[in-house]
Amino acid sequence: MFDRCPGSMGLTTPTLKAKKCPQCGREVEVFSNDVQVKCENCGFTVYNDVESCIQWCKYARQCVGDDLYKKLKKIRVVFLGRENASRSIMAEALANQLNNHPNLVFLSAGVTPAGRFDPIAAEFLSRKDLKVAGKPKAIAKLGPVDVVVDMTRGLDYEASPGTRVVTWDIPQPREDGNEGYLMVHDLLKEKIPTLIKELSV
């Protein structure tokens, strides 16, 4: 380990802070090296959302050691479509619903993002109680990512060195009407748990 990095002091020598539980409002004590704690009052899981140099510094593993690095390093996973309007947002919403690993962060983006989400896809997600917010995003504006899931095969996208690319062949639901959205949803629901399991090892 290094001895002089000021950014790692709160990790190698944990500090305590109080966060407010978003569910009940009670204060919850969280150490700087905790990923998550449960509120003693209501049982809600409170995440330690502090951003640290572990997420970007190339010396982070050497600085804090393997065990703490693996515990705190977030893996950013992006579902990439052409327009980020239907398939990719469905995958993001499902992954965030199914994921129970706080180190995995699921996002979605497009190579050439549309001006808005596919309204049928957004309505379908709402009926399934799946959350989607904001508007289509460009992959180029997301910053560093660890894993890119190419939803369509053959997108015009060149991954950065060190980024893992996973290729799926997910059909375009708009071609098939409402039944197509259900088919895509069910296909993603089969594939995403396997992806989560692989990335959480």
Buried (B, 14 or more C-beta within 10 A) or exposed (E): EEEEBEEBEBBBEEEEBEBEBEEEEBEBEBEBBBBEBEBEEEEBBBEBEEEBBBBEBEEBBEBBBEEBBEBBBBBBBBBBBBBBBBBBBBBBBBBBBBBEEBBBBBBBBBBEBBEEBBEBBBEBBEEBEBEBEEEBBEBEEBEEBBBBBBBBEEBEBEBEEEBBEBEBEBBBBBEEEEEBBBBBBEBBBEBBBEBBEEBEE
